[in-house]
Amino acid sequence: MTAPNHTPDVARATVAANERSSVLIRELTSGDIHRLQRHFLALGEEDRLLRFGQAVSDDIITRYVASLDFSRDSVFGVYDDNLALVAVAHVAQLPDGKKGRVAEFGVSVLESARGLGIGSRLFERAAIHCRNKRVDTLYMHCLSRNARMMRIAKKAGMEINFAYGEADGYLSLPPADTQSMLSEMMQDQIAAFDYALKRQLRNARRLVGALLPNQRAA
């Protein structure tokens, strides 16, 4: 029996995608605006402070979501079984500078989804996406007391500078290669399949919920 003819890069990319399949991350589009808004509005006062670096009102959050430019930046999300966003990462392209092409990473995870490594997975997903977009440096800015962001930065091996209660982290990214391209493509495909399946299941639950009252009435 002949073994499948996989190149080493394809095999490594397949293993990497399978290892990360427990946290499925989908790249979002302008069609997800309302879900994004609900996600950020669900953040409590302290979480908003840590995510945005300052206290923000509902109105500011609404304007922030409306200002997202999906043609320039990238936004990634993790869904629960009801297609609510439990975690979101925003990767914003910054003007070219001394470090070349730079993108800024920001992340928020609802309390119900913490402790599962989702923030770190979103960072890894952002890093591989930036590599494939020829970004040289992934940058992260947060309050130095933001323990969750500090853990993500240290785990990723970022160079961290502290000043006046704030922290700036920098991660130099290697150039894209065949493995990084294949890994991102496979993660996209798996996440798209998972999203479609969850949507079908959600619609089925809604249909059953709508039919049950009618059956009881009959």
N, C-alpha and C positions, 0 to 999 in steps of 0.2 A: 504494500500500500504506500503510495507516494505522499510524503508530507506536503502540506500547503506551501506554496512558494511565496513566502513573505520576505521582503527586504528587512535588514536590521532596523532601519528607521521606522518602517511601518509597524514592526513588532514592538519596538519600544514605545511608540506613540499609543498603540493599542493598550499596552500594559498601563501606561500613565493615565489614560482616559478611564480604564476600568477601576483603577485605584481611587479615582476621584468621583466615581459615579454615585457615591452615597450622598453627596451634596451637588445637586443639579442646578446649574447656573445658566440662565437664559439672558441673552443680550436684548434689552428692551428697545422699544420704538416709541414714536409719538402717540401710537395707539394705546400705550400704557399710562398716559398722563393721569387719568383719574385714579388708577391703582397707586401710582407714585404719590399722589397727593394724600390719599388715605393713609399710606404708610407713614409719611412724615408727620401728618397731623396726629397719628397715634403715639408719637414719641412724647414722653413726659418732659417736664421742665428741665430736669437735670440732663436727660439724654439729648435734648435739643442744644443745651449749652455745650455739651461735649462734642456733638456732631458739627455744629456751626461755629464754635468758639465764642459764642455770645448768646444771650437770651433772645429768642425769636418768637414773634407772635404768629397766630394762625394766618394773618394777612401776609406777613413776610414769607412764610412757607408757601402760600399759594402763588405769590409772585415769583419765588425762586423756581418752583416747578414749571410755571408758565414760561420762564426764561430759558429753560434747558434747550440747547441746540444739538439735536441728534445728528445733524450733518457734520458737526465739528467734534463733539465729545462722544464718549461711549458710556452707557449706563447698563449695569448688570443687576439682575434680581434673582432672588430665591423665593419660590412660591410654596405655600402650604397646599393641602389637598383641596381647599376651597378657592384656590387661585388668588389668595391674598398675599401680598408681598411681605414676607417676614424679614427680609434683609435686602439692602440696596447699596450698590457701590457706584459712585460717579467718578469717571476718569476724565478730567478736563485738560484739554491741550493748552499749554502755556506758551507765551511768545518765546521764540528761540533765544538762547542766551549763551553764557560761557560754557554751560554744560551741554550745549547742543539742543536737540529736541527734548523737551521736558513735558511730562504729564503729571497732574496732581490727583492723588487718590483720596477719596473721602468715602466713609462707610457708616452705615447705621444698621443695627440689628435689634429687632423687637425683643423685649425681655423674655417672651415665651420661647424664643429660639436660641437663647444664649447657652454657652457651655457645650456647643456641638462643633466648634471649630469653623463655623461658617464665615466669620470675619477673615480668618487666615486663608480660607479657600477663595474668597472673593479677591483677596490681594493676589494670590497666585494666578487667578484667572485674568486679572487686570494686567499683571506682569507679562504673561505670555501674549496677551492681545497687543500690548504696547511694543513688545519685541517685533511682532509681525507687522506693526505699523511703523517700524523704523524709528521708534522713540529711543533715545539714548539713556534717559534717566527717569525713574519713577520717584515722585516727590510726595511727601506727606507732611502736613502741618496740623498740629493739635495742641491742646493744653497739656502741659507736662504731667498733670495729675490724671490724665485720661489713661488709666491702667490698661484698658483693653487695646487701645491703639499702640501703646508702648510695647505690649506683648507681641502684637502683630509685627511691629517694626523690628524688634530684637530677633524674633524668630526668622524673619526674612534676611537678617544680616545687614540692615540699613545702617548707614553712617548717620548718627543722631547728634544734633547740636542743640543745647539748651540755653535759653536766655529769657529772663523776665517772666518766668512761669509758663513759657511756651516751648515747644519742641519742633524742630525741623528734621525730617529724615530724608535721606537720599539713597537710592539704590541704582547703581550702574547696571544697565541691561546689556547682555551679549547680543550680537546680531541674530536675526532670525535664521533658522535652518529648516531642513525638511521635517525634522521631528517636531519642532514648535508649530509649524504650519499644519501638519497632520493632527497633532494633539488638539489644537484649537478647533479644527474642522470636526473631529470626532465628538468633542465635548458639545459643540453646537448641535450636532445631529441628535445626540442622546437627550439633550435638554429639550429640543423641539419635540421629540417623540413623547417625552414625559409630560410636557405641557399639553399636547393634544390629548393624551390619555386622561389627564386630570380634568380637562374641559369636558370630555365625553362623560366621565363619571359624575361630574357636578351637574351636568344637564340631565343626566338620568335620574339623579336624586331629586332634582327640582320637578321633573315630570311625575315621579312617583308621589312626591309630596302634594302635587296639584291634583292627582287622581284620587288619592285616599279620601279626602273630604267628600268628594262626589260619590264614592262607593259607600261611605257611611250613610250619606243622605238617602241613597237608593234603598 
